[in-house]
Amino acid sequence: MKERIALITGATSGIGKAAAMSLAKQGFVVIIHGRSEEKTQRVGDEIRMATGNNKIDTVVANLFLLGEVRKMAATLKQKYDRLDVLINNAGGVMNKKRETTVEGLETTLAVNLLAPFLLTGLLLDLLKKSPDGRVINVSSNSHKLNAKPNFGDLQLENGYDPLRAYGNAKLFLIWVTQRLAGMLKKYGISNVTVNTLHPGAVATNFGVDSNLGGFLNLASKLARPFFKTTEQGADTLVFLASSNEVKGISGRYFVNRRQATVADKYFTTENENLIWAYCEKQTGISVSDLIVGS
Ligand SMILES: NC(=O)c1ccc[n+]([C@@H]2O[C@H](COP(=O)([O-])OP(=O)(O)OC[C@H]3O[C@@H](n4cnc5c(N)ncnc54)[C@H](OP(=O)(O)O)[C@@H]3O)[C@@H](O)[C@H]2O)c1
């Protein structure tokens, strides 16, 4: 069998870096994505040194910006003719004060939802060329705890709160993943699966710089010693990327390697349609065209 090729976004720290290390140890060709050239190169070198795997590539893009997602996808498509695993891991909770990108998008929604939506769409043709293509979207239990969508104000111009924005984005990421799984099935693409997961509460840089406010800053500091290590946090990602047990399983949400239930409080087909249409409009892609395309 050919070497499996995996792309991991946000592989410069935390869960993504631990997953990259683990897949490199298993002999995968690993493409490390980061937003800083210097840091990404450094992590690439560290993984080569630690694992003895020299098939470590790097790619740089700021995933707040859809323009950079497009460039990143184009670069990868020039270099590779197949992709076996795409782990959309980059993301996190943003600051107490709402911020928008130069493209006019609220930052939490941009990096946690729109960037993975676009990257997956643009790389679908490479994934379709894999005998066992897997897309793994890192969501969060926060979709249960913190989501409170306003479907008329998806970018929370009013009522922004960092955890609310984060919970919403991770909820919508689950919805679009489930929808994509259904579409792939409908079009007879059985060699590409898409799933989401919650990694657990993991001691990473997650939220460390976010200044969520006095109480939450203190609570997360106090709880940190009880969090999972990054290796433990990466376990379900690595499992979904490499285990035969999940081959062919699609549209599911995993916690601790097991399928888990998704909060249904805000789910209606109408809401899901609205989020899907919103993602297609913001990113300028038609996923069904990309599924059907060569
Ligand atoms: N830690 C937890 O308890 C927890 C729980 C549930 C879900 N998650 C999810 O797990 C995923 C990984 O987070 P983590 O805990 O490992 O946090 P982390 O240590 O902060 O790692 C986040 C990664 O994403 C990258 N990233 C963030 N914003 C980016 C941007 N605009 N463009 C490009 N890359 C960007 C970071 O790059 P830099 O290295 O340059 O900062 C880093 O590599 C996230 O999706 C997070 O929401 C984490």
The ligand as an SDF file (V2000), in Angstrom:
LIG
                    3D

 48 52  0  0  0  0  0  0  0  0999 V2000
   -7.6930   22.2960   24.3550 N   0  0  0  0  0  0  0  0  0  0  0  0
   -8.9550   21.9630   24.5880 C   0  0  0  0  0  0  0  0  0  0  0  0
   -9.3590   21.7340   25.7430 O   0  0  0  0  0  0  0  0  0  0  0  0
   -9.9180   21.8280   23.4590 C   0  0  0  0  0  0  0  0  0  0  0  0
  -11.2230   21.3500   23.7360 C   0  0  0  0  0  0  0  0  0  0  0  0
  -12.1240   21.2100   22.6820 C   0  0  0  0  0  0  0  0  0  0  0  0
  -11.7330   21.5090   21.3840 C   0  0  0  0  0  0  0  0  0  0  0  0
  -10.4680   21.9920   21.1500 N   0  0  0  0  0  0  0  0  0  0  0  0
  -10.1250   22.3050   19.7510 C   0  0  0  0  0  0  0  0  0  0  0  0
   -8.9110   21.6480   19.4380 O   0  0  0  0  0  0  0  0  0  0  0  0
   -8.2710   22.3300   18.3570 C   0  0  0  0  0  0  0  0  0  0  0  0
   -6.7930   22.4870   18.6810 C   0  0  0  0  0  0  0  0  0  0  0  0
   -6.6650   23.3740   19.7610 O   0  0  0  0  0  0  0  0  0  0  0  0
   -5.5430   23.2300   20.8930 P   0  0  0  0  0  0  0  0  0  0  0  0
   -6.2500   22.9880   22.1570 O   0  0  0  0  0  0  0  0  0  0  0  0
   -4.4770   22.3130   20.4620 O   0  0  0  0  0  0  0  0  0  0  0  0
   -5.0390   24.7510   20.9570 O   0  0  0  0  0  0  0  0  0  0  0  0
   -3.6570   25.4440   20.5790 P   0  0  0  0  0  0  0  0  0  0  0  0
   -2.5410   24.8380   21.3540 O   0  0  0  0  0  0  0  0  0  0  0  0
   -3.9330   26.9060   20.7500 O   0  0  0  0  0  0  0  0  0  0  0  0
   -3.4620   25.0960   19.0360 O   0  0  0  0  0  0  0  0  0  0  0  0
   -4.2310   25.7160   18.0450 C   0  0  0  0  0  0  0  0  0  0  0  0
   -3.5310   25.5670   16.7180 C   0  0  0  0  0  0  0  0  0  0  0  0
   -4.2950   26.2850   15.7400 O   0  0  0  0  0  0  0  0  0  0  0  0
   -3.4710   27.2500   15.1240 C   0  0  0  0  0  0  0  0  0  0  0  0
   -4.2340   28.4360   14.7520 N   0  0  0  0  0  0  0  0  0  0  0  0
   -5.0470   29.1800   15.5260 C   0  0  0  0  0  0  0  0  0  0  0  0
   -5.5450   30.2120   14.8260 N   0  0  0  0  0  0  0  0  0  0  0  0
   -5.0290   30.1090   13.5810 C   0  0  0  0  0  0  0  0  0  0  0  0
   -5.1390   30.8780   12.4130 C   0  0  0  0  0  0  0  0  0  0  0  0
   -5.8610   31.9890   12.3670 N   0  0  0  0  0  0  0  0  0  0  0  0
   -4.4750   30.4740   11.3100 N   0  0  0  0  0  0  0  0  0  0  0  0
   -3.7060   29.3820   11.3340 C   0  0  0  0  0  0  0  0  0  0  0  0
   -3.5470   28.6150   12.4170 N   0  0  0  0  0  0  0  0  0  0  0  0
   -4.2030   28.9790   13.5290 C   0  0  0  0  0  0  0  0  0  0  0  0
   -2.4020   27.5940   16.1690 C   0  0  0  0  0  0  0  0  0  0  0  0
   -1.2720   28.1990   15.5640 O   0  0  0  0  0  0  0  0  0  0  0  0
   -0.1230   28.9250   16.4650 P   0  0  0  0  0  0  0  0  0  0  0  0
    0.7750   27.8160   16.9430 O   0  0  0  0  0  0  0  0  0  0  0  0
    0.5250   29.8420   15.4900 O   0  0  0  0  0  0  0  0  0  0  0  0
   -0.8320   29.6320   17.5630 O   0  0  0  0  0  0  0  0  0  0  0  0
   -2.1320   26.2060   16.7220 C   0  0  0  0  0  0  0  0  0  0  0  0
   -1.2950   25.4700   15.8600 O   0  0  0  0  0  0  0  0  0  0  0  0
   -9.0270   23.6450   18.1730 C   0  0  0  0  0  0  0  0  0  0  0  0
   -9.9030   23.5270   17.0760 O   0  0  0  0  0  0  0  0  0  0  0  0
   -9.8210   23.7670   19.4680 C   0  0  0  0  0  0  0  0  0  0  0  0
  -10.9790   24.5190   19.2850 O   0  0  0  0  0  0  0  0  0  0  0  0
   -9.5610   22.1490   22.1460 C   0  0  0  0  0  0  0  0  0  0  0  0
  1  2  1  0
  2  3  2  0
  2  4  1  0
  4  5  1  0
  4 48  2  0
  5  6  2  0
  6  7  1  0
  7  8  2  0
  8  9  1  0
  8 48  1  0
  9 10  1  0
  9 46  1  0
 10 11  1  0
 11 12  1  0
 11 44  1  0
 12 13  1  0
 13 14  1  0
 14 15  2  0
 14 16  1  0
 14 17  1  0
 17 18  1  0
 18 19  2  0
 18 20  1  0
 18 21  1  0
 21 22  1  0
 22 23  1  0
 23 24  1  0
 23 42  1  0
 24 25  1  0
 25 26  1  0
 25 36  1  0
 26 27  1  0
 26 35  1  0
 27 28  2  0
 28 29  1  0
 29 30  1  0
 29 35  2  0
 30 31  1  0
 30 32  2  0
 32 33  1  0
 33 34  2  0
 34 35  1  0
 36 37  1  0
 36 42  1  0
 37 38  1  0
 38 39  2  0
 38 40  1  0
 38 41  1  0
 42 43  1  0
 44 45  1  0
 44 46  1  0
 46 47  1  0
M  CHG  2   8   1  16  -1
M  END
$$$$
